[in-house]
Amino acid sequence: MHERRLAHVYGWLLLLPAAVLLVAFTHYPTVATLYDSLFSTATRLRPSTFVGLDNYRALGADPVFWQVVQNNFWFAVGTVPASIALAIAMALWVNGRLPGRALVRMAYFTPTVLPMIAVANIWLFFYTPEIGLLDKLVAAFGGSSHNWLGDPSTVLTCIIAMTIWKEAGFFMIFYLAALQSISPELREAATVEGASRWYYFRRILFPLLMPTTLFVLINALINAFKLVDHLFILTKGGPDNASNLLLYYIYEAAFSFFDTAYAATLTAVLLGFLAVMAVSQFFLFDRRIHYR
């Protein structure tokens, strides 16, 4: 009996460092953010006061907030499916008998390990009017110069293209690991039965990749709502909030306008939205996932 209690104590002591970090950097900030969203922003002349749901009412009446939500929706629609599809295609390509496939894998994964600020500056050069790489390519086909990041109709598409380029290689690693865990006998059996490559992928391979797809999908959606660094370098949310996304709007409210209560309210909405999406995905994909 004494040994069992001692084993429990040892177990909890082993979990204690991780539990302390989890509470300090995850649970406590979440509760503190929800608490702060119910109070006004304190100033030197006026202390913080309880305002209830007034911050959430102001949020609902904020036209910039709804534009940012719309931007983030289209940003997620543009980046998540394309990143996942490209990651699967790259994983299938480098998983085969490809000459120099180690070099190709490294090339695909390189954008992932580059610092975010460096990536933003690289693409800033691509999009620079007249001297940028994109304008040079357009000029080679007889096109005219265009301010890609200064045009509200093209700026979000430019941010989407850059994000896909950076994230697809990261997701490819997970799909590559999943593909290497699938027995090659399945492919041989499908070939003997006369199944085409597309039929094998659609009916056998992709269902076996669903656990990985769920994991990647959740991460891709979270990434779609946490872009800050690239926007700070490329557009700062402009022009006219055409590229402003939710987390960058939170950054502006907290550190540009020093409205911490409004920033806490925005954060609470973002956390709730991400939680609902994550739970919905688990319930939606649970019947389609085949765990081995």
DRENDO-1510 file (C-alpha; in Angstrom, 1 decimal, always signed):
<recs>
REC; n; res; u; v; w
REC; 1; MET; +0.0; +0.0; +0.0 .
REC; 2; HIS; +2.8; +2.3; +0.9 .
REC; 3; GLU; +4.6; +1.5; -2.3 .
REC; 4; ARG; +1.5; +2.3; -4.4 .
REC; 5; ARG; +1.1; +5.7; -2.7 .
REC; 6; LEU; +4.8; +6.4; -3.3 .
REC; 7; ALA; +4.4; +5.5; -6.9 .
REC; 8; HIS; +1.5; +8.0; -7.2 .
REC; 9; VAL; +3.5; +10.7; -5.6 .
REC; 10; TYR; +6.4; +10.0; -8.0 .
REC; 11; GLY; +4.0; +10.1; -10.9 .
REC; 12; TRP; +2.5; +13.5; -9.9 .
REC; 13; LEU; +6.0; +14.9; -9.3 .
REC; 14; LEU; +7.0; +13.9; -12.8 .
REC; 15; LEU; +3.9; +15.6; -14.2 .
REC; 16; LEU; +4.3; +18.7; -12.1 .
REC; 17; PRO; +6.7; +20.7; -14.3 .
REC; 18; ALA; +4.6; +20.2; -17.4 .
REC; 19; ALA; +1.4; +21.0; -15.4 .
REC; 20; VAL; +2.9; +24.2; -14.1 .
REC; 21; LEU; +3.9; +25.4; -17.5 .
REC; 22; LEU; +0.5; +24.4; -19.0 .
REC; 23; VAL; -1.4; +26.4; -16.3 .
REC; 24; ALA; +1.0; +29.4; -16.4 .
REC; 25; PHE; +1.1; +29.8; -20.2 .
REC; 26; THR; -2.2; +28.4; -21.3 .
REC; 27; HIS; -5.0; +28.1; -18.7 .
REC; 28; TYR; -4.2; +31.2; -16.7 .
REC; 29; PRO; -3.9; +33.5; -19.7 .
REC; 30; THR; -7.2; +32.2; -21.1 .
REC; 31; VAL; -9.1; +32.8; -17.9 .
REC; 32; ALA; -7.4; +36.2; -17.4 .
REC; 33; THR; -8.3; +37.2; -21.0 .
REC; 34; LEU; -12.0; +36.3; -20.4 .
REC; 35; TYR; -12.0; +38.2; -17.2 .
REC; 36; ASP; -10.4; +41.3; -18.7 .
REC; 37; SER; -12.9; +41.3; -21.5 .
REC; 38; LEU; -15.6; +42.2; -19.0 .
REC; 39; PHE; -13.8; +45.3; -17.8 .
REC; 40; SER; -12.9; +48.7; -19.3 .
REC; 41; THR; -9.4; +49.7; -20.2 .
REC; 42; ALA; -7.6; +51.4; -17.3 .
REC; 43; THR; -5.9; +54.7; -17.7 .
REC; 44; ARG; -3.8; +56.9; -15.5 .
REC; 45; LEU; -6.9; +59.0; -14.7 .
REC; 46; ARG; -9.5; +56.4; -14.7 .
REC; 47; PRO; -9.3; +52.9; -13.2 .
REC; 48; SER; -10.7; +49.8; -14.9 .
REC; 49; THR; -14.4; +49.2; -14.1 .
REC; 50; PHE; -16.7; +46.3; -14.7 .
REC; 51; VAL; -18.7; +46.8; -17.9 .
REC; 52; GLY; -20.2; +43.4; -18.4 .
REC; 53; LEU; -20.9; +42.6; -22.1 .
REC; 54; ASP; -20.4; +46.2; -23.3 .
REC; 55; ASN; -17.1; +45.3; -25.0 .
REC; 56; TYR; -18.9; +42.5; -26.9 .
REC; 57; ARG; -21.7; +44.9; -27.9 .
REC; 58; ALA; -19.1; +47.3; -29.2 .
REC; 59; LEU; -17.4; +44.5; -31.1 .
REC; 60; GLY; -20.6; +43.6; -32.8 .
REC; 61; ALA; -21.1; +47.2; -33.9 .
REC; 62; ASP; -17.5; +47.6; -35.2 .
REC; 63; PRO; -17.4; +47.5; -39.0 .
REC; 64; VAL; -13.7; +46.9; -39.1 .
REC; 65; PHE; -14.1; +43.8; -37.0 .
REC; 66; TRP; -16.6; +42.3; -39.5 .
REC; 67; GLN; -14.3; +43.2; -42.4 .
REC; 68; VAL; -11.4; +41.5; -40.6 .
REC; 69; VAL; -13.6; +38.4; -40.0 .
REC; 70; GLN; -14.5; +38.3; -43.7 .
REC; 71; ASN; -10.8; +38.7; -44.7 .
REC; 72; ASN; -9.9; +35.9; -42.3 .
REC; 73; PHE; -12.6; +33.6; -43.7 .
REC; 74; TRP; -11.4; +34.0; -47.3 .
REC; 75; PHE; -7.8; +33.7; -46.1 .
REC; 76; ALA; -8.6; +30.4; -44.5 .
REC; 77; VAL; -10.6; +29.2; -47.6 .
REC; 78; GLY; -7.7; +30.1; -49.8 .
REC; 79; THR; -4.8; +28.7; -47.7 .
REC; 80; VAL; -6.1; +25.6; -45.9 .
REC; 81; PRO; -7.4; +23.4; -48.8 .
REC; 82; ALA; -4.6; +24.5; -51.2 .
REC; 83; SER; -1.9; +23.8; -48.6 .
REC; 84; ILE; -3.2; +20.4; -47.7 .
REC; 85; ALA; -3.7; +19.4; -51.4 .
REC; 86; LEU; -0.2; +20.6; -52.3 .
REC; 87; ALA; +1.3; +18.8; -49.3 .
REC; 88; ILE; -0.3; +15.5; -50.3 .
REC; 89; ALA; +0.9; +15.9; -53.9 .
REC; 90; MET; +4.5; +16.7; -52.8 .
REC; 91; ALA; +4.5; +13.8; -50.3 .
REC; 92; LEU; +3.3; +11.4; -53.0 .
REC; 93; TRP; +6.0; +12.7; -55.3 .
REC; 94; VAL; +9.0; +12.4; -53.0 .
REC; 95; ASN; +7.8; +9.1; -51.5 .
REC; 96; GLY; +8.3; +7.4; -54.9 .
REC; 97; ARG; +11.4; +6.3; -56.6 .
REC; 98; LEU; +12.6; +9.8; -57.5 .
REC; 99; PRO; +16.2; +10.5; -58.4 .
REC; 100; GLY; +17.7; +12.9; -55.9 .
REC; 101; ARG; +14.6; +12.7; -53.7 .
REC; 102; ALA; +16.5; +13.7; -50.6 .
REC; 103; LEU; +17.4; +16.9; -52.3 .
REC; 104; VAL; +13.8; +17.5; -53.4 .
REC; 105; ARG; +12.5; +16.8; -49.9 .
REC; 106; MET; +15.0; +19.4; -48.5 .
REC; 107; ALA; +13.9; +21.9; -51.1 .
REC; 108; TYR; +10.2; +21.4; -50.3 .
REC; 109; PHE; +10.9; +21.7; -46.5 .
REC; 110; THR; +13.2; +24.7; -46.7 .
REC; 111; PRO; +10.5; +27.4; -46.7 .
REC; 112; THR; +9.3; +26.0; -43.4 .
REC; 113; VAL; +12.6; +26.5; -41.5 .
REC; 114; LEU; +13.1; +30.1; -42.8 .
REC; 115; PRO; +12.3; +32.8; -40.3 .
REC; 116; MET; +9.0; +34.5; -40.8 .
REC; 117; ILE; +10.5; +38.0; -41.1 .
REC; 118; ALA; +12.9; +36.7; -43.8 .
REC; 119; VAL; +10.1; +35.1; -45.7 .
REC; 120; ALA; +8.1; +38.3; -45.6 .
REC; 121; ASN; +11.1; +40.3; -46.9 .
REC; 122; ILE; +11.7; +37.8; -49.7 .
REC; 123; TRP; +8.1; +38.1; -50.9 .
REC; 124; LEU; +8.2; +41.8; -50.4 .
REC; 125; PHE; +10.8; +41.9; -53.1 .
REC; 126; PHE; +8.7; +39.6; -55.3 .
REC; 127; TYR; +5.7; +42.0; -55.1 .
REC; 128; THR; +7.6; +45.3; -55.3 .
REC; 129; PRO; +6.2; +47.3; -58.3 .
REC; 130; GLU; +8.5; +47.6; -61.4 .
REC; 131; ILE; +11.6; +46.0; -59.9 .
REC; 132; GLY; +10.0; +43.0; -58.2 .
REC; 133; LEU; +10.2; +39.4; -59.7 .
REC; 134; LEU; +6.4; +39.2; -60.3 .
REC; 135; ASP; +6.4; +42.5; -62.3 .
REC; 136; LYS; +9.4; +41.3; -64.3 .
REC; 137; LEU; +7.6; +38.1; -65.2 .
REC; 138; VAL; +4.5; +40.1; -66.2 .
REC; 139; ALA; +6.5; +42.5; -68.2 .
REC; 140; ALA; +8.1; +39.5; -70.1 .
REC; 141; PHE; +4.6; +38.7; -71.4 .
REC; 142; GLY; +3.8; +42.2; -72.3 .
REC; 143; GLY; +2.0; +43.2; -69.1 .
REC; 144; SER; +2.2; +46.5; -67.2 .
REC; 145; SER; +3.5; +47.1; -63.7 .
REC; 146; HIS; +1.1; +46.7; -60.8 .
REC; 147; ASN; +1.2; +47.5; -57.1 .
REC; 148; TRP; +0.3; +44.1; -55.9 .
REC; 149; LEU; +0.3; +44.9; -52.2 .
REC; 150; GLY; -1.2; +48.3; -52.6 .
REC; 151; ASP; -4.3; +47.1; -54.5 .
REC; 152; PRO; -7.2; +46.0; -52.3 .
REC; 153; SER; -8.3; +43.5; -55.0 .
REC; 154; THR; -4.9; +41.6; -55.1 .
REC; 155; VAL; -3.3; +42.1; -51.7 .
REC; 156; LEU; -5.1; +39.2; -49.9 .
REC; 157; THR; -4.4; +36.9; -52.8 .
REC; 158; CYS; -0.7; +37.8; -52.5 .
REC; 159; ILE; -0.7; +37.0; -48.8 .
REC; 160; ILE; -2.5; +33.7; -49.5 .
REC; 161; ALA; +0.1; +32.6; -52.1 .
REC; 162; MET; +3.0; +33.4; -49.7 .
REC; 163; THR; +1.4; +31.4; -46.9 .
REC; 164; ILE; +0.7; +28.4; -49.1 .
REC; 165; TRP; +4.4; +28.4; -50.2 .
REC; 166; LYS; +5.6; +28.5; -46.6 .
REC; 167; GLU; +3.2; +25.9; -45.0 .
REC; 168; ALA; +2.8; +23.2; -47.6 .
REC; 169; GLY; +6.3; +21.8; -47.0 .
REC; 170; PHE; +5.7; +21.6; -43.3 .
REC; 171; PHE; +2.5; +19.6; -43.8 .
REC; 172; MET; +4.2; +17.4; -46.4 .
REC; 173; ILE; +6.4; +16.0; -43.6 .
REC; 174; PHE; +3.4; +14.6; -41.8 .
REC; 175; TYR; +2.0; +13.1; -44.9 .
REC; 176; LEU; +5.3; +11.6; -45.9 .
REC; 177; ALA; +5.6; +9.9; -42.5 .
REC; 178; ALA; +2.1; +8.6; -42.9 .
REC; 179; LEU; +2.8; +7.2; -46.4 .
REC; 180; GLN; +5.9; +5.4; -45.2 .
REC; 181; SER; +3.9; +3.7; -42.5 .
REC; 182; ILE; +1.4; +2.2; -45.0 .
REC; 183; SER; +2.3; -1.3; -46.2 .
REC; 184; PRO; +3.3; -1.5; -49.9 .
REC; 185; GLU; +1.4; -4.7; -50.1 .
REC; 186; LEU; -1.8; -2.7; -50.4 .
REC; 187; ARG; -0.6; -1.1; -53.6 .
REC; 188; GLU; +0.5; -4.5; -55.0 .
REC; 189; ALA; -2.8; -6.0; -54.2 .
REC; 190; ALA; -4.7; -3.1; -55.8 .
REC; 191; THR; -2.5; -3.4; -58.9 .
REC; 192; VAL; -3.3; -7.2; -59.2 .
REC; 193; GLU; -7.0; -6.4; -59.0 .
REC; 194; GLY; -6.6; -3.9; -61.8 .
REC; 195; ALA; -7.2; -0.7; -59.8 .
REC; 196; SER; -6.0; +2.5; -61.3 .
REC; 197; ARG; -3.7; +4.9; -59.5 .
REC; 198; TRP; -6.6; +7.4; -58.9 .
REC; 199; TYR; -8.9; +4.6; -57.6 .
REC; 200; TYR; -6.2; +3.3; -55.3 .
REC; 201; PHE; -5.6; +6.8; -53.9 .
REC; 202; ARG; -9.3; +7.7; -53.6 .
REC; 203; ARG; -10.5; +4.4; -52.1 .
REC; 204; ILE; -7.5; +3.1; -50.2 .
REC; 205; LEU; -4.7; +5.5; -49.6 .
REC; 206; PHE; -6.6; +8.7; -48.8 .
REC; 207; PRO; -8.9; +7.0; -46.2 .
REC; 208; LEU; -5.8; +5.6; -44.5 .
REC; 209; LEU; -4.4; +9.2; -44.4 .
REC; 210; MET; -7.5; +10.6; -42.7 .
REC; 211; PRO; -5.9; +10.7; -39.2 .
REC; 212; THR; -3.0; +12.7; -40.6 .
REC; 213; THR; -5.5; +14.9; -42.6 .
REC; 214; LEU; -7.4; +15.7; -39.4 .
REC; 215; PHE; -4.3; +16.7; -37.6 .
REC; 216; VAL; -3.0; +18.8; -40.5 .
REC; 217; LEU; -6.4; +20.4; -41.0 .
REC; 218; ILE; -6.6; +21.6; -37.4 .
REC; 219; ASN; -3.1; +23.0; -37.5 .
REC; 220; ALA; -3.8; +24.7; -40.9 .
REC; 221; LEU; -6.9; +26.3; -39.5 .
REC; 222; ILE; -5.1; +27.5; -36.4 .
REC; 223; ASN; -2.3; +28.9; -38.6 .
REC; 224; ALA; -4.9; +30.7; -40.7 .
REC; 225; PHE; -5.9; +32.7; -37.7 .
REC; 226; LYS; -2.5; +33.5; -36.2 .
REC; 227; LEU; -0.7; +35.4; -39.0 .
REC; 228; VAL; +1.0; +38.6; -37.7 .
REC; 229; ASP; +4.7; +38.7; -38.7 .
REC; 230; HIS; +4.1; +38.7; -42.4 .
REC; 231; LEU; +1.4; +41.4; -42.3 .
REC; 232; PHE; +3.6; +43.6; -40.1 .
REC; 233; ILE; +6.3; +43.6; -42.8 .
REC; 234; LEU; +4.2; +43.5; -45.9 .
REC; 235; THR; +1.0; +45.5; -45.5 .
REC; 236; LYS; +0.3; +46.4; -41.8 .
REC; 237; GLY; -3.3; +45.3; -42.6 .
REC; 238; GLY; -3.7; +47.7; -45.5 .
REC; 239; PRO; -4.7; +49.1; -47.8 .
REC; 240; ASP; -7.9; +50.2; -46.1 .
REC; 241; ASN; -7.9; +47.0; -43.9 .
REC; 242; ALA; -8.1; +44.8; -47.1 .
REC; 243; SER; -5.4; +42.5; -45.7 .
REC; 244; ASN; -6.1; +42.9; -42.0 .
REC; 245; LEU; -6.6; +39.6; -40.2 .
REC; 246; LEU; -8.0; +38.8; -36.8 .
REC; 247; LEU; -4.8; +38.3; -34.8 .
REC; 248; TYR; -3.2; +41.4; -36.4 .
REC; 249; TYR; -6.3; +43.4; -35.4 .
REC; 250; ILE; -5.8; +42.1; -31.9 .
REC; 251; TYR; -2.2; +43.2; -32.0 .
REC; 252; GLU; -3.2; +46.7; -33.2 .
REC; 253; ALA; -5.8; +47.1; -30.5 .
REC; 254; ALA; -3.4; +46.1; -27.8 .
REC; 255; PHE; -0.1; +47.6; -28.8 .
REC; 256; SER; -1.0; +50.4; -31.2 .
REC; 257; PHE; -4.2; +51.8; -29.6 .
REC; 258; PHE; -3.5; +50.4; -26.1 .
REC; 259; ASP; -7.1; +49.3; -25.8 .
REC; 260; THR; -6.4; +46.2; -23.8 .
REC; 261; ALA; -10.0; +45.5; -22.9 .
REC; 262; TYR; -11.0; +45.5; -26.5 .
REC; 263; ALA; -8.0; +43.3; -27.4 .
REC; 264; ALA; -9.1; +40.9; -24.7 .
REC; 265; THR; -12.6; +40.8; -26.1 .
REC; 266; LEU; -11.3; +40.1; -29.6 .
REC; 267; THR; -9.0; +37.3; -28.2 .
REC; 268; ALA; -11.9; +35.7; -26.3 .
REC; 269; VAL; -13.9; +35.6; -29.6 .
REC; 270; LEU; -11.0; +34.1; -31.5 .
REC; 271; LEU; -10.4; +31.5; -28.8 .
REC; 272; GLY; -14.1; +30.5; -28.8 .
REC; 273; PHE; -14.2; +30.3; -32.6 .
REC; 274; LEU; -11.1; +28.1; -32.7 .
REC; 275; ALA; -12.5; +25.8; -30.0 .
REC; 276; VAL; -15.8; +25.4; -31.9 .
REC; 277; MET; -13.9; +24.6; -35.1 .
REC; 278; ALA; -11.6; +22.1; -33.5 .
REC; 279; VAL; -14.5; +20.2; -31.8 .
REC; 280; SER; -16.6; +20.3; -34.9 .
REC; 281; GLN; -13.8; +18.8; -37.0 .
REC; 282; PHE; -13.4; +15.9; -34.6 .
REC; 283; PHE; -17.1; +15.1; -34.7 .
REC; 284; LEU; -17.3; +15.7; -38.5 .
REC; 285; PHE; -14.4; +13.5; -39.4 .
REC; 286; ASP; -14.7; +10.9; -36.7 .
REC; 287; ARG; -16.7; +8.5; -38.9 .
REC; 288; ARG; -14.3; +8.9; -41.8 .
REC; 289; ILE; -11.1; +8.2; -39.9 .
REC; 290; HIS; -9.6; +4.7; -39.8 .
REC; 291; TYR; -7.1; +4.3; -37.0 .
REC; 292; ARG; -4.6; +1.5; -37.3 .
</recs>
